[in-house]
Amino acid sequence: MKLGKCLLSGLLGAMCILAGIAWAAEPATRGPQFRPDRDLLSLHYDHAPDKDDGQSAAADRTLLESMFGPEWIRAHVVPVSGAYGKNRRDFNSDSDAVMDAVWNDRGGWLAAHTGRDRAVAEMTARWQKTLAAGGDVWIKEGGQSDLTAEVVKKITQRLPEIDTKKRVHVVQHGNWNEEQTTDDALEYTKQYTHYVRIRDANAYLNIHSGNAAFTRAAVSHPVFGPGWQAAFKYYDPKQRLDFSDTGELMHILGLGELSIDEFRTGFLETTR
């Protein structure tokens, strides 16, 4: 089912989107499935130094709030910045303004760069609460896996009865992200989580010189516009429109490889 065919508005548009997810999430073809009622999303952005993370953050909120609503985000999403590894010296602190604009009014975000211990503690607490209640944790690995490995180690210490290989799912799309992950952290993550590699989403969510129709729809959106404006101030879409890390979130939600135009018509224009 192509999301681009769901050219509806309001509730009908959301129902069409969810119908597409139900269709795409056949157990026989997908394996473990994300369950919105009980699972947790941990959204990891390295911001070191790639600026596409800013556009991905705006796209992630657009996607999740369109599908599940603002209050759902507060209960089921943990956005984290500074999920880097060997590239930690390249962290771009200007990204904080984007994270503020996108997430501050939806429960906030964790700053692992300036407060790593606090971020790890809060992530561990959120993951632990979800796992203890019977939910799974899904990591959109938009950066490196060092932070993920650190939290998984704490989970195995606190909840030794939890099989993290079955209950913690990591989705990664980039060779560069893996290469910049500390070797031990990458090995540990692959060994102790359900680690999934998908096709590099730069193939379908990245356009050099941008996309004028997408930019207009994004910055003028009555709800998501401020987040996109901050992301585009941080990384000019005329230079490049790139929210490729959102491909991992699309995979988690069973949406497949949506194109930029399908994303625009499905999530930025359906509620006008």
Helices and strands as residue ranges (DSSP letters): G 3-5, H 10-24, H 27-30, E 40-45, H 52-68, H 70-76, E 77-81, G 88-90, H 95-103, G 104-106, E 110-111, H 116-132, E 137-141, H 146-158, H 164-167, E 168-172, H 175-179, H 183-192, E 194-197, G 201-203, E 206-208, H 212-219, H 225-234, E 240-242, H 246-252, H 260-263, I 264-268
